[in-house]
Amino acid sequence: SSSSSSSNNKKKQKNTAPILTIIHPATTIDSSNRLKVSPRILVQHHCNPPPASLDTLTAWVTAVRKRHLREYAKLQHDRKEILLMKERSEGYMRSIEEDAMRQKKEEEELQRKREEEEKIQRRREEMELRRLELLESLPEEPENGEGVMTVALRFQSVPSNAAAATQRRFLKNDTMNDVFNWIDATHGLERETLILSTMNGSRSFRYVEDKGAKDDQEEEEISDANGDMIQGENMTLEEAGLGRMTALRVTKVATEDSVSSELSENN
């Protein structure tokens, strides 16, 4: 019985003895033609007896490395190849992402330009329609006579419709808005962006939106860039103090809508 127990203890001791193993990461090509790394046992030390010191263990590892210089060199080479493949893969993915971002920006820019062109086209069509309506609504030009005033325009630059008449007769009871409508309809200048002033600069006028009956309107005045007061009431030519023959300087004030209109006309 004691001999049997002793034999079992020896077996346990034998089974529990440590084994030092050096694993070599061998590289192979799988069925998908991709590089595959799988562990392979390069050498084992059954520790019978085990290394007596750290120096002994180090010497054994060094000897194994010298004995397998070819495998070690291949390991280093494969490691570099794997790193290079990883860099290429990451670079390729970055390239795909950058291409996708660039394509998205180009599509957004194309969409923005398309929307801007559509906006300009709608603006052009609206202005053309409005000018046709203004032409039809203009009071008929009277013949020279009592109560008739002649308005002559002086432009800072050549208007888009240079062939249009620069002077026209109005009745003294016609309004300053009628003058603005005439300029808008025949010279292609938006009435809302214009300031009309006498040649000596004593009086200036701007287009006033109709807000109802004249009696219900309150006179409104604003200042131009020079500080001169601009009449903000749609008064008659007589009330505006115009003579039988009056020259008005036409000044265009830049606004966002007027810039869009100029772009549409240029396109």
C-alpha positions in Angstrom: 0.0 0.0 0.0 2.8 2.4 0.9 4.7 1.6 -2.3 1.6 2.3 -4.4 1.1 5.7 -2.7 4.7 6.5 -3.3 4.4 5.6 -7.0 1.3 7.9 -7.3 3.2 10.8 -5.7 6.0 10.4 -8.2 3.6 10.4 -11.1 2.0 13.6 -9.8 5.4 15.2 -9.4 6.3 14.1 -13.0 3.0 15.5 -14.4 3.3 18.8 -12.6 6.9 19.5 -13.8 7.0 22.9 -15.7 7.7 22.9 -19.4 9.4 26.0 -21.0 8.1 26.5 -24.5 9.1 29.1 -27.2 6.3 29.7 -29.6 7.1 30.9 -33.1 4.3 33.0 -34.9 4.4 31.2 -38.2 2.7 33.0 -41.2 0.7 31.2 -43.9 -1.7 32.1 -46.7 -5.3 31.0 -46.1 -7.8 30.0 -48.7 -8.9 33.7 -49.1 -5.3 34.5 -50.1 -4.9 36.5 -46.9 -1.9 36.4 -44.6 -2.6 34.3 -41.5 -0.5 34.1 -38.4 -0.7 30.9 -36.3 1.4 29.7 -33.3 4.0 27.0 -33.9 6.2 25.4 -31.2 9.8 26.2 -31.9 11.5 24.4 -29.0 10.6 23.1 -25.5 12.6 22.7 -22.3 11.2 20.0 -20.0 13.0 21.4 -17.0 14.6 18.1 -16.0 16.5 19.6 -14.4 15.1 23.1 -14.6 17.4 26.1 -15.2 19.3 26.7 -12.0 19.5 30.5 -12.5 18.4 33.4 -14.6 21.7 33.4 -16.4 21.2 29.7 -17.3 17.7 30.5 -18.7 19.1 33.4 -20.6 21.9 31.3 -22.1 19.3 28.7 -23.2 17.1 31.3 -24.9 20.2 32.8 -26.6 21.3 29.4 -27.9 17.8 28.7 -29.2 17.8 32.0 -31.0 21.2 31.4 -32.6 20.1 27.9 -33.7 17.0 29.3 -35.4 18.5 32.5 -36.9 16.6 31.8 -40.2 13.2 31.6 -38.4 14.1 34.7 -36.3 15.0 36.7 -39.5 11.8 35.6 -41.1 9.8 36.6 -38.0 11.4 40.1 -38.2 10.7 40.3 -41.9 7.1 39.1 -41.5 6.6 41.7 -38.7 7.7 44.5 -41.0 5.4 43.2 -43.8 2.5 43.1 -41.4 3.1 46.6 -40.2 3.5 47.8 -43.8 0.3 46.0 -44.8 -1.5 47.7 -41.9 -0.2 51.1 -42.9 -1.3 50.5 -46.5 -4.7 49.3 -45.4 -5.2 52.3 -43.1 -4.0 54.7 -45.8 -6.5 53.1 -48.2 -9.3 53.5 -45.8 -8.3 57.2 -45.2 -8.2 57.7 -48.9 -11.8 56.3 -49.2 -13.0 58.5 -46.4 -11.4 61.6 -47.9 -12.8 60.8 -51.3 -16.3 60.4 -49.8 -15.9 63.7 -47.9 -14.7 65.5 -51.0 -17.6 64.1 -53.1 -20.1 65.2 -50.4 -18.7 68.7 -50.3 -18.8 68.9 -54.1 -22.4 67.7 -54.1 -23.3 70.2 -51.4 -21.6 73.0 -53.4 -23.3 71.9 -56.6 -26.7 71.9 -54.8 -26.0 75.3 -53.3 -25.1 76.7 -56.8 -28.2 75.1 -58.2 -30.4 76.6 -55.6 -28.8 80.0 -56.0 -29.3 79.9 -59.8 -32.9 78.9 -59.3 -33.3 81.8 -56.9 -31.7 84.2 -59.4 -34.0 82.9 -62.2 -37.1 83.3 -60.0 -35.9 86.8 -59.1 -35.4 87.6 -62.8 -38.8 86.4 -63.8 -40.5 88.2 -60.9 -38.8 91.5 -61.9 -39.6 91.1 -65.6 -43.3 90.5 -64.7 -43.3 93.4 -62.3 -41.9 95.7 -64.9 -44.5 94.7 -67.4 -47.1 95.5 -64.8 -45.5 98.8 -64.0 -45.4 99.8 -67.7 -49.1 99.1 -68.0 -49.9 101.0 -64.8 -47.9 104.2 -65.6 -50.1 107.2 -66.2 -50.3 108.3 -69.8 -47.7 110.8 -70.8 -49.4 114.2 -71.3 -48.7 116.8 -73.9 -47.1 120.0 -73.0 -49.5 122.4 -71.3 -50.8 123.7 -68.1 -50.0 121.6 -65.0 -47.5 119.5 -67.0 -43.9 118.9 -65.6 -40.9 117.4 -67.3 -38.6 115.2 -65.3 -35.0 114.6 -66.7 -32.8 111.9 -65.2 -29.1 112.2 -64.5 -27.4 108.8 -63.9 -24.1 108.2 -62.1 -23.4 105.4 -64.6 -24.9 104.1 -67.8 -28.1 102.1 -66.9 -28.7 98.6 -68.2 -31.3 100.0 -70.7 -29.3 102.9 -72.1 -31.6 103.3 -75.1 -34.6 104.2 -72.8 -35.7 107.8 -72.6 -34.1 109.8 -69.9 -36.9 112.4 -69.6 -40.7 112.2 -69.5 -43.6 114.5 -68.9 -45.9 114.0 -65.9 -48.9 115.9 -64.5 -48.3 117.9 -61.4 -50.7 115.7 -59.5 -48.8 112.5 -60.5 -46.8 111.2 -57.6 -43.1 110.6 -56.9 -43.8 106.9 -56.9 -44.9 107.2 -60.5 -41.5 108.6 -61.3 -39.8 105.7 -59.5 -42.1 103.2 -61.3 -41.1 104.7 -64.6 -37.4 104.4 -63.9 -37.8 100.8 -62.7 -39.9 99.8 -65.7 -37.9 101.4 -68.4 -34.3 101.5 -67.1 -34.2 98.2 -65.2 -33.3 99.8 -61.8 -35.2 98.5 -58.8 -37.2 101.4 -57.4 -36.6 100.3 -53.8 -32.9 100.7 -54.2 -32.9 104.3 -55.7 -32.7 107.8 -54.3 -33.7 110.7 -56.4 -32.3 114.1 -55.5 -32.4 117.5 -57.1 -29.2 118.7 -58.7 -28.4 121.1 -55.9 -29.1 118.4 -53.4 -31.7 120.4 -51.5 -34.3 117.6 -51.7 -34.1 113.9 -51.9 -36.8 111.2 -52.4 -37.1 107.5 -52.1 -39.8 105.1 -53.1 -42.6 104.6 -50.5 -44.7 101.5 -50.3 -48.5 102.3 -50.5 -49.9 101.9 -47.0 -53.4 103.2 -47.7 -55.0 106.6 -48.2 -52.7 109.5 -48.2 -54.6 111.1 -45.3 -53.8 108.1 -43.2 -50.1 108.2 -43.9 -47.6 109.8 -41.6 -44.6 111.7 -43.2 -41.4 109.8 -42.6 -37.9 111.1 -43.2 -34.6 109.4 -43.2 -31.1 110.6 -43.8 -28.8 109.6 -46.7 -25.1 108.9 -46.4 -24.3 112.6 -46.4 -26.8 113.3 -43.6 -29.3 115.0 -45.9 -33.0 114.4 -45.2 -34.8 112.1 -47.6 -38.6 112.5 -48.0 -40.4 109.3 -47.0 -43.9 110.3 -48.2 -45.4 109.6 -51.5 -46.2 113.2 -52.4 -47.3 114.7 -55.7 -44.7 116.3 -58.0 -46.2 119.7 -57.1 -46.0 118.9 -53.3 -42.4 117.8 -53.9 -41.6 121.3 -55.1 -40.5 120.2 -58.6 -40.6 122.9 -61.3 -41.9 122.7 -64.9 -38.5 121.3 -65.9 -36.6 119.4 -63.2 -33.5 117.3 -63.4 -33.1 114.5 -60.8 -29.9 112.7 -60.0 -30.4 109.0 -59.7 -28.4 107.3 -57.0 -28.4 103.5 -56.6 -28.1 102.2 -53.0 -26.6 98.7 -52.8 -28.7 96.1 -51.0 -28.7 92.3 -50.9 -31.7 92.1 -53.2 -30.2 94.5 -55.7 -27.0 92.6 -55.8 -28.9 89.4 -56.5 -30.8 91.2 -59.2 -27.6 92.5 -60.8 -26.2 89.0 -60.8 -29.3 87.6 -62.4 -29.1 90.3 -65.2 -25.4 89.6 -65.8 -26.2 85.9 -66.0 
